[in-house]
Each structure stands twice: as C-alpha cells, then as structure tokens.
Amino acid sequence: MLRVAVVGSGPSGCYTAQSLVHLDPAVYVDVLDRLPCPYGLVRYGVAPDHEKIKSLQNNLRTVLEHERVRFLGGVRIGAGGVPAARLRELYHAVVYCVGAATDRHLGIPGEDLPGSFSATQFVSWYSAHPDAVDDGFVRAARSAVVIGVGNVAVDVTRMLARGAAELSPTDMPQPALTALTASRVTDVHMVGRRGPSQARFTTKELRELAGLPDTQVEVDRDELALDPAYLDPADLPAAQRRNVEVLRGWAESPPTETPRRIHLRFFLRPVELLAEAGRVAAVRFERTAPDGHGGVTGTGQYEEIEAQLVLRSVGYRGVSLEGLPFDEQNGTVPHLAGRVLREGVVAPGEYVAGWIKRGPTGVIGTNRPCAKETVTSLLEDADILVREERRGDPLEALRAEGAEPVEWPGWQSIERAEAELGASLGRTVVKLPDWQSLMTAARGQGS
C-alpha cells in the first residue's frame, strides 16, 4: 500500500489525487490544506458572478469524496506547522501543490500608499478568504485604476462596476456585498503598458464588460491605432484577433450617458502613484510605443489619471515553503518531470505539481496534464518508495504534532452553516468570511 500526501486542495492538488487513485488501485491519498475549506482558487479566486466556473467545485468534490482520498484541512506545513521533513517521514511520497500565493509588485514610488492594493488582496476580500483584511477598498473612492490587462484585471474591474442586483445572488460575503453596494465608484480605468493585440484577457471575459447594466465601456480609437497589429490583425492568433475585433467595435460605438464608465487604456506604463492628504490620489503614466520586438519603449510623454483606489494586477508569484528548495528567480521549486531537485539531484519521495511547479501560467484545465506528468513520475518510483516502511495512520501522527485537522464532515458542517447564513439574509449560500466562524462551524458548534 502506497501512502501519498498531497499538499494543497486546489485544482492541481485534486487532479493529482485523482490521477493517483485512478492509475494505482493500491494508493491512499491524504489531501492536506492550510485552510479548513477545499478547492483553493476555485473557491477563493474565481469571481463570485462566474457560477459556471465555480461549479467546477462539484467535480473536485467527487475526487475528495473518493474512498481512498481523505481531506485534511486546517493543517499548516512548513513554518509554524508540521515540518516538511516530518511529513516525508509519515508518507511514502509528498506532492506539493501549493500554487503561487503572492503577487508581483510594480516597483514604483508610491506603490505602498493607502488606497493602493494588489488585485489579489481585493479578490481575497470579496471571496471571503479568511486571511483577507477589510481595508475599506472602495470607501470614499470615485475613480479606480486597475493596472494590468489580464483576466484577473477584468474580474476586479467588473466587480467594481457590478450593482447589488447582480451581486446579491452570489456567495459573496455580506460585508463585501454591503460595501460594494454602497460604492460611489463611477469610473474604472483598466490600463496596460502594451497594446490591445498583446492583452492577456480572454475574449469571453472581455465581452462581459459590455453586459454590465448602467455601464459604458469606452475605448480610444487613436490609442488602439498605436498598435500596428490593431490596424492589420490578419496575422494575429485567433484569440487576439477576436479581442481586437471587440475593442474595435467599442471604439466605434457612440458614447452614451450612464452612471458608470469603464475606460480601457493601452500603451501607458505606471511610473508613480501620487498622494494627497496621505492617500493615493492619482497614477502617473508614461506613454509607451512598440519597440518592434514585441516590447515597448518610453516616449517621455506623461499623463495622470485620478484614482482614490489603485489595484495592481500584474501577475502571481510562488512563495518558498520552509524545508523545500526554491528558485527565487522563477518563483518555483526546481524539478525534473515533477520530481523535486535538491542541488540538481532528485529528492526521493518529493514532488510538485501546479503553479509551484511550472509558474502561474495556463487555465484551470492546464493542471490536469501537469498533475498527470507528476503522478506518472511518482508511480514509476513507487517500487522503491514502498520499501520504506510507514506504520500507523498519519492522521494520528499529525495530531501528535499539534495539528487539528478538519476532516470532510467538518467541511460539510461549514457548507451547512453557509447555507443557513444565506437563508437568514434572504440570499442563497453566503460564505463565512473569517477563521473563527469557519472553525466554529467546522467543529459543529453552530453557525
């Protein structure tokens, strides 16, 4: 019998567990997570109004309910928790699927001003991540600047422009719903340093902006025309060509009077966040131009955009886990086909999958082949791994280490508490937003 620990219960962790039990009928898998709730970014990263994507939780649930898979939430691995070396002693193999837990910075003056946040912080708040802090994101803000032109940037832009009627049916926590409903933001500027043909958002996400009630999407035709590929998109890949066609349609549409406006801006590079009364008040941008090699160069022309709220959305980055090797430059764990490398040598029984393996690239489905590659490597090593005897149930040893795992019935208790909370508020399911309420529900002590 092969015992495997999978650290992380997001898509990469669940797909790893799924591959293990499907490919080896004698493997038992414990899926460990620092949080008492499973599903990772599907629960805490997918926008609450994206119900179809969030329904992926049903598929991940099937994995975690498999008879040879066990969910153990609320278990911290590394600093302040169970050491990685101890985990390796309890299981024949450990697969780390810990994602990319932090965000990239702009590295410009004023970035740390009050009113300036990462999109990750904002998403965590409206997604009820228990580590999130209510920093009064939209309080007193009239104009917001979102720096970045990927799908996360589109998500936070859309959330800033959503109204109560669209947000109330979601599982958004009540404090975030109340704050966004009372928001006085009328202008949201989504800004990219390169051109429309190089934007990273998908056409489906982009089109959703045009469907927001009482909101006008504005695009400057002259600004778009700075991109040579915009003028002649014939040679662009299909996805980028569709983006350009959508933007072209918006640029040619006549303006209308609406309570809210979304401004899509291109070829502007942030150089400084400007303060007023100790808070962010504007973003200073430098106009850029294509350099002929896929990048941009500064032009020496500057523009300021008013903003009482700035959200940077310029990518995620992996974080080192105590006890594991880490490539600081790439933000990943060194590996060979998923096998962890320590100083260039394969570390027996240690594996990685997902973003911590390959970096924050791809969509949710990209984790399937990534996980399968890692599991294939692990099972190739299985004959050697099982020679090391592992006695007893690792769960008891984890408890002896001071962990208090939330097992599947505890998670089901959280689900019931969230359904009861939603019913009491006249909504559907509403997420519990903090550690205390989650743990109280998990222990079956009421909602």
C-alpha positions as CSV (number, residue, x, y, z in Angstrom):
1,M,0.0,0.0,0.0
2,L,1.4,3.4,-1.1
3,R,0.5,6.4,1.1
4,V,0.8,9.8,-0.5
5,A,0.3,13.2,0.9
6,V,-0.9,16.0,-1.5
7,V,-0.3,19.4,0.0
8,G,-2.9,21.8,-1.4
9,S,-6.6,21.1,-2.3
10,G,-7.0,23.4,-5.3
11,P,-7.4,22.1,-8.9
12,S,-3.7,20.9,-9.1
13,G,-4.0,19.0,-5.8
14,C,-7.3,17.4,-6.6
15,Y,-6.2,16.4,-10.1
16,T,-3.1,14.9,-8.6
17,A,-5.2,12.9,-6.2
18,Q,-7.5,11.9,-9.0
19,S,-4.7,10.6,-11.2
20,L,-3.1,8.7,-8.3
21,V,-6.3,6.7,-7.3
22,H,-7.2,6.1,-11.0
23,L,-3.7,4.9,-12.0
24,D,-2.9,2.8,-8.9
25,P,-5.6,0.8,-7.1
26,A,-3.4,0.4,-4.1
27,V,-2.6,4.0,-3.3
28,Y,-4.2,6.0,-0.5
29,V,-4.1,9.8,-0.6
30,D,-4.4,12.4,2.1
31,V,-5.1,15.9,0.7
32,L,-3.8,18.4,3.2
33,D,-4.6,22.1,3.1
34,R,-3.8,25.1,5.4
35,L,-7.4,26.3,5.1
36,P,-10.4,24.4,6.6
37,C,-12.1,24.6,3.2
38,P,-11.1,22.8,0.0
39,Y,-10.9,23.9,-3.7
40,G,-8.2,26.6,-3.5
41,L,-8.5,29.3,-6.1
42,V,-11.8,27.8,-7.4
43,R,-13.3,28.9,-4.0
44,Y,-11.1,31.9,-3.3
45,G,-10.1,33.2,-6.7
46,V,-12.9,32.7,-9.2
47,A,-15.2,35.8,-9.3
48,P,-18.5,35.2,-7.4
49,D,-20.5,36.0,-10.5
50,H,-18.8,33.3,-12.5
51,E,-21.1,30.5,-11.4
52,K,-20.3,28.1,-14.3
53,I,-16.5,28.1,-13.4
54,K,-17.3,27.9,-9.7
55,S,-19.4,24.8,-10.4
56,L,-16.1,23.0,-11.0
57,Q,-16.2,22.5,-7.3
58,N,-18.6,19.7,-7.9
59,N,-16.0,17.8,-10.0
60,L,-13.3,18.4,-7.3
61,R,-15.8,17.3,-4.6
62,T,-16.0,13.9,-6.4
63,V,-12.3,13.5,-6.1
64,L,-12.2,14.4,-2.4
65,E,-15.1,12.0,-1.6
66,H,-13.3,9.0,-3.2
67,E,-13.0,6.1,-0.8
68,R,-9.2,6.2,-1.0
69,V,-8.9,10.0,-0.7
70,R,-9.1,11.9,2.6
71,F,-9.4,15.7,3.0
72,L,-7.5,17.1,6.0
73,G,-8.0,20.9,6.2
74,G,-6.5,23.3,8.7
75,V,-3.1,21.7,8.5
76,R,-0.2,24.0,8.1
77,I,3.0,22.6,6.5
78,G,6.4,24.3,7.0
79,A,7.0,27.3,9.2
80,G,4.7,27.3,12.2
81,G,3.3,23.9,11.4
82,V,4.3,20.3,10.5
83,P,7.8,20.4,9.1
84,A,8.3,19.2,5.5
85,A,10.8,16.6,6.7
86,R,8.3,15.2,9.2
87,L,5.6,14.9,6.5
88,R,8.1,12.9,4.4
89,E,8.5,10.5,7.4
90,L,4.8,9.9,7.6
91,Y,4.1,9.2,3.9
92,H,5.9,7.3,1.2
93,A,5.6,10.4,-1.0
94,V,4.6,14.0,-0.8
95,V,3.3,16.1,-3.7
96,Y,3.4,19.9,-3.1
97,C,0.6,21.7,-5.0
98,V,0.8,25.0,-3.1
99,G,0.2,27.3,-6.1
100,A,1.6,30.9,-6.3
101,A,0.5,32.6,-3.1
102,T,1.6,36.2,-3.6
103,D,1.5,38.8,-6.3
104,R,4.1,40.7,-8.3
105,H,4.9,44.4,-7.5
106,L,5.3,47.4,-9.7
107,G,8.4,48.6,-8.0
108,I,7.5,52.3,-8.4
109,P,7.3,55.2,-5.9
110,G,4.0,55.5,-4.0
111,E,3.1,51.8,-4.5
112,D,2.6,51.4,-0.8
113,L,0.3,54.4,-0.3
114,P,-3.0,53.8,1.5
115,G,-5.5,53.1,-1.2
116,S,-3.1,51.1,-3.3
117,F,-3.5,47.3,-3.2
118,S,-2.8,44.2,-5.1
119,A,-5.8,42.7,-7.0
120,T,-5.1,39.6,-5.0
121,Q,-6.0,41.4,-1.8
122,F,-9.2,42.7,-3.3
123,V,-10.2,39.3,-4.7
124,S,-9.5,37.7,-1.3
125,W,-11.7,40.2,0.4
126,Y,-14.7,39.8,-1.8
127,S,-14.2,36.0,-2.0
128,A,-14.1,35.7,1.9
129,H,-10.6,34.3,2.2
130,P,-10.1,34.0,6.0
131,D,-6.7,35.8,5.8
132,A,-8.3,38.8,4.0
133,V,-8.5,42.2,5.7
134,D,-11.2,44.7,5.1
135,D,-9.1,47.7,4.2
136,G,-12.0,49.9,3.1
137,F,-11.1,49.3,-0.5
138,V,-14.0,51.3,-2.1
139,R,-14.7,53.7,0.8
140,A,-14.6,57.3,-0.5
141,A,-13.4,56.2,-3.9
142,R,-14.9,57.8,-7.0
143,S,-12.3,56.7,-9.6
144,A,-10.3,53.5,-9.6
145,V,-7.3,52.4,-11.7
146,V,-6.7,48.7,-12.4
147,I,-3.1,48.2,-13.7
148,G,-3.0,45.2,-15.9
149,V,-5.0,43.7,-18.8
150,G,-5.4,40.0,-17.9
151,N,-8.5,38.1,-16.8
152,V,-7.9,39.0,-13.1
153,A,-7.9,42.7,-14.1
154,V,-11.1,42.2,-15.9
155,D,-12.6,40.4,-12.9
156,V,-11.9,43.2,-10.5
157,T,-13.0,45.8,-13.0
158,R,-16.3,44.0,-13.3
159,M,-16.7,43.7,-9.6
160,L,-16.2,47.4,-9.1
161,A,-18.9,48.1,-11.7
162,R,-21.5,45.5,-10.5
163,G,-24.6,46.5,-8.7
164,A,-26.5,44.9,-5.8
165,A,-29.0,43.2,-8.1
166,E,-26.2,41.2,-9.8
167,L,-24.1,40.5,-6.6
168,S,-26.8,39.5,-4.1
169,P,-27.5,36.1,-5.7
170,T,-23.8,35.2,-5.4
171,D,-22.0,33.7,-2.4
172,M,-20.1,36.9,-1.8
173,P,-19.7,37.6,2.0
174,Q,-22.2,40.0,3.4
175,P,-19.6,42.7,4.4
176,A,-18.2,42.9,0.9
177,L,-21.6,42.9,-0.6
178,T,-22.7,45.8,1.6
179,A,-19.5,47.8,0.8
180,L,-19.7,47.2,-3.0
181,T,-23.4,48.1,-3.0
182,A,-22.7,51.4,-1.3
183,S,-19.7,52.1,-3.5
184,R,-19.6,55.5,-5.2
185,V,-17.0,54.5,-7.9
186,T,-18.2,55.9,-11.2
187,D,-15.0,55.5,-13.3
188,V,-12.8,52.4,-13.6
189,H,-9.7,52.7,-15.7
190,M,-8.1,49.4,-16.8
191,V,-4.6,50.2,-18.1
192,G,-2.0,48.2,-19.9
193,R,1.6,49.1,-20.8
194,R,1.4,47.4,-24.2
195,G,-1.2,47.3,-27.0
196,P,-4.5,45.6,-27.5
197,S,-3.1,42.8,-29.5
198,Q,-0.9,41.8,-26.6
199,A,-3.5,41.9,-23.8
200,R,-3.8,38.7,-21.8
201,F,-7.6,38.7,-21.2
202,T,-9.8,36.2,-23.0
203,T,-12.5,37.4,-25.4
204,K,-15.2,35.8,-23.3
205,E,-14.1,37.8,-20.2
206,L,-13.7,41.0,-22.2
207,R,-17.2,40.8,-23.6
208,E,-18.7,40.5,-20.2
209,L,-17.8,44.2,-19.5
210,A,-20.3,45.3,-22.2
211,G,-23.1,43.4,-20.5
212,L,-22.9,45.3,-17.2
213,P,-26.1,47.3,-16.5
214,D,-25.8,51.1,-16.4
215,T,-22.2,50.9,-17.5
216,Q,-20.5,52.3,-20.7
217,V,-17.2,50.8,-22.0
218,E,-15.0,53.5,-23.6
219,V,-12.0,52.8,-25.8
220,D,-10.0,55.5,-27.6
221,R,-9.6,54.6,-31.3
222,D,-6.5,56.7,-31.7
223,E,-4.9,54.9,-28.8
224,L,-5.7,51.5,-30.2
225,A,-4.2,52.6,-33.6
226,L,-0.8,52.9,-32.0
227,D,-0.6,49.1,-32.2
228,P,0.4,48.0,-35.7
229,A,-1.4,44.7,-35.2
230,Y,-4.6,46.5,-34.4
231,L,-4.5,48.2,-37.8
232,D,-4.0,44.9,-39.6
233,P,-5.0,42.0,-37.3
234,A,-5.0,39.3,-40.1
235,D,-1.8,37.7,-38.9
236,L,-2.8,37.6,-35.2
237,P,-3.7,34.3,-33.5
238,A,-7.5,33.8,-33.3
239,A,-7.8,34.7,-29.7
240,Q,-6.0,38.1,-30.0
241,R,-7.8,38.8,-33.3
242,R,-11.2,38.4,-31.5
243,N,-10.1,40.7,-28.8
244,V,-9.1,43.3,-31.3
245,E,-12.5,43.0,-33.1
246,V,-14.3,43.5,-29.8
247,L,-12.3,46.6,-28.9
248,R,-12.7,48.0,-32.4
249,G,-16.5,47.7,-32.1
250,W,-16.5,49.5,-28.8
251,A,-14.2,52.3,-30.1
252,E,-16.6,52.9,-33.0
253,S,-19.8,52.9,-30.8
254,P,-21.3,56.3,-30.0
255,P,-20.9,57.4,-26.3
256,T,-24.0,57.3,-24.1
257,E,-24.8,58.8,-20.7
258,T,-24.5,56.1,-18.0
259,P,-23.9,56.2,-14.2
260,R,-20.6,54.2,-14.6
261,R,-17.9,54.1,-17.1
262,I,-15.1,51.6,-17.8
263,H,-12.1,53.1,-19.7
264,L,-9.8,50.6,-21.4
265,R,-6.4,52.2,-21.9
266,F,-3.3,51.0,-23.6
267,F,0.4,51.9,-24.1
268,L,0.6,53.5,-20.7
269,R,3.3,52.4,-18.2
270,P,2.8,53.4,-14.5
271,V,5.8,55.4,-13.1
272,E,4.5,56.8,-9.8
273,L,1.5,56.8,-7.5
274,L,0.7,60.4,-6.4
275,A,-0.6,61.3,-2.9
276,E,-3.0,63.8,-1.5
277,A,-3.6,64.0,2.3
278,G,-1.6,60.9,2.8
279,R,-3.5,58.7,0.4
280,V,-3.3,57.8,-3.2
281,A,-4.9,60.4,-5.4
282,A,-3.6,59.7,-8.9
283,V,-1.4,57.5,-11.0
284,R,1.3,59.0,-13.3
285,F,1.8,57.1,-16.5
286,E,4.3,57.4,-19.3
287,R,3.1,56.9,-22.8
288,T,4.8,53.9,-24.4
289,A,5.3,52.8,-28.1
290,P,6.0,49.5,-29.7
291,D,9.8,48.8,-29.9
292,G,9.4,46.5,-32.9
293,H,10.5,43.4,-30.9
294,G,7.3,42.6,-29.0
295,G,8.0,45.1,-26.2
296,V,7.5,48.8,-25.6
297,T,9.7,51.8,-25.0
298,G,9.0,55.0,-23.2
299,T,8.2,58.2,-25.2
300,G,8.8,60.8,-22.5
301,Q,5.2,61.9,-22.6
302,Y,3.3,61.6,-19.3
303,E,-0.4,61.5,-18.2
304,E,-2.1,61.5,-14.8
305,I,-5.3,59.6,-14.1
306,E,-7.2,60.4,-10.9
307,A,-7.7,57.5,-8.6
308,Q,-8.6,57.0,-4.9
309,L,-8.3,53.3,-5.4
310,V,-5.4,51.5,-7.3
311,L,-5.3,47.8,-7.9
312,R,-2.3,46.2,-9.5
313,S,-2.9,43.0,-11.4
314,V,0.5,42.2,-12.9
315,G,0.9,38.5,-12.1
316,Y,1.2,36.0,-9.3
317,R,4.4,34.6,-7.8
318,G,5.2,31.4,-5.9
319,V,6.4,31.6,-2.3
320,S,9.1,29.4,-0.8
321,L,8.0,26.7,1.6
322,E,10.3,26.0,4.6
323,G,12.1,22.7,4.0
324,L,11.8,22.8,0.2
325,P,14.3,24.1,-2.3
326,F,13.2,27.2,-4.2
327,D,14.2,29.1,-7.3
328,E,13.9,32.7,-6.3
329,Q,14.2,34.0,-9.9
330,N,11.3,31.9,-11.3
331,G,9.3,31.6,-8.1
332,T,9.1,27.8,-8.5
333,V,10.5,24.6,-6.9
334,P,13.3,23.0,-9.1
335,H,12.1,19.7,-10.5
336,L,12.5,17.1,-13.2
337,A,9.2,16.0,-14.6
338,G,7.6,16.8,-11.2
339,R,10.4,15.2,-9.1
340,V,11.9,17.8,-6.7
341,L,15.5,18.5,-7.3
342,R,17.8,19.4,-4.4
343,E,21.1,20.9,-5.7
344,G,20.4,19.3,-9.0
345,V,19.7,15.8,-7.6
346,V,16.3,14.1,-7.4
347,A,15.0,14.1,-3.8
348,P,13.3,10.7,-3.3
349,G,9.6,10.9,-2.4
350,E,9.2,14.6,-3.0
351,Y,7.2,16.0,-6.0
352,V,5.5,19.2,-7.2
353,A,2.5,20.0,-9.4
354,G,0.6,23.1,-10.5
355,W,1.9,26.7,-10.3
356,I,4.6,25.9,-7.8
357,K,6.0,23.5,-10.4
358,R,5.6,25.4,-13.7
359,G,4.8,29.0,-12.6
360,P,1.5,30.9,-12.7
361,T,0.5,30.1,-16.3
362,G,-2.4,28.4,-18.0
363,V,-6.0,28.0,-17.1
364,I,-7.6,25.6,-14.6
365,G,-7.6,22.7,-17.1
366,T,-3.8,23.1,-17.6
367,N,-3.4,21.5,-14.2
368,R,-4.7,18.1,-15.5
369,P,-1.7,17.2,-17.7
370,C,0.7,18.9,-15.3
371,A,-0.6,16.6,-12.5
372,K,-0.6,13.5,-14.6
373,E,3.1,14.1,-15.5
374,T,4.0,14.3,-11.8
375,V,1.9,11.3,-10.9
376,T,3.5,9.3,-13.7
377,S,6.9,10.1,-12.2
378,L,5.8,9.2,-8.7
379,L,4.3,5.8,-9.7
380,E,7.5,5.0,-11.7
381,D,9.3,5.4,-8.4
382,A,6.7,3.5,-6.3
383,D,8.5,0.2,-6.1
384,I,11.5,2.0,-4.4
385,L,9.3,4.3,-2.3
386,V,7.3,1.5,-0.7
387,R,10.4,-0.2,0.6
388,E,10.5,2.4,3.3
389,E,8.1,1.2,6.0
390,R,5.3,3.6,7.1
391,R,3.4,2.3,10.2
392,G,0.1,3.6,11.5
393,D,-2.3,6.2,10.4
394,P,-0.5,9.6,9.5
395,L,-3.6,11.4,10.9
396,E,-2.8,10.4,14.5
397,A,0.8,11.5,14.0
398,L,-0.3,14.8,12.6
399,R,-2.5,15.3,15.7
400,A,0.5,14.5,17.9
401,E,2.4,17.2,16.0
402,G,-0.2,19.7,17.2
403,A,-2.4,19.8,14.1
404,E,-6.2,19.8,14.4
405,P,-7.3,18.6,11.0
406,V,-10.7,19.4,9.7
407,E,-12.0,16.3,8.0
408,W,-14.7,16.0,5.4
409,P,-17.6,16.1,7.8
410,G,-16.2,19.3,9.2
411,W,-16.2,20.8,5.8
412,Q,-19.8,19.7,5.3
413,S,-20.6,21.5,8.5
414,I,-19.1,24.7,7.1
415,E,-21.3,24.2,4.0
416,R,-24.4,23.8,6.1
417,A,-23.5,26.9,8.1
418,E,-23.0,29.0,4.9
419,A,-26.4,27.8,3.6
420,E,-28.1,28.7,6.9
421,L,-26.4,32.2,6.8
422,G,-27.6,32.8,3.3
423,A,-31.1,31.8,4.2
424,S,-31.1,34.2,7.2
425,L,-30.0,37.0,5.0
426,G,-32.6,36.3,2.3
427,R,-29.8,35.2,-0.1
428,T,-28.6,31.8,-1.3
429,V,-25.3,30.4,0.1
430,V,-23.2,33.1,1.7
431,K,-19.5,32.5,2.6
432,L,-18.2,32.7,6.2
433,P,-15.5,35.4,6.0
434,D,-13.2,34.7,8.9
435,W,-11.2,32.0,10.7
436,Q,-13.3,32.0,13.8
437,S,-16.6,31.5,12.1
438,L,-15.2,28.8,9.8
439,M,-13.6,26.8,12.7
440,T,-16.7,27.2,14.9
441,A,-18.8,25.8,12.0
442,A,-16.3,23.0,11.3
443,R,-16.4,21.8,14.9
444,G,-20.2,21.6,14.6
445,Q,-20.8,24.3,17.1
446,G,-23.5,26.1,15.1
447,S,-23.3,28.9,12.5
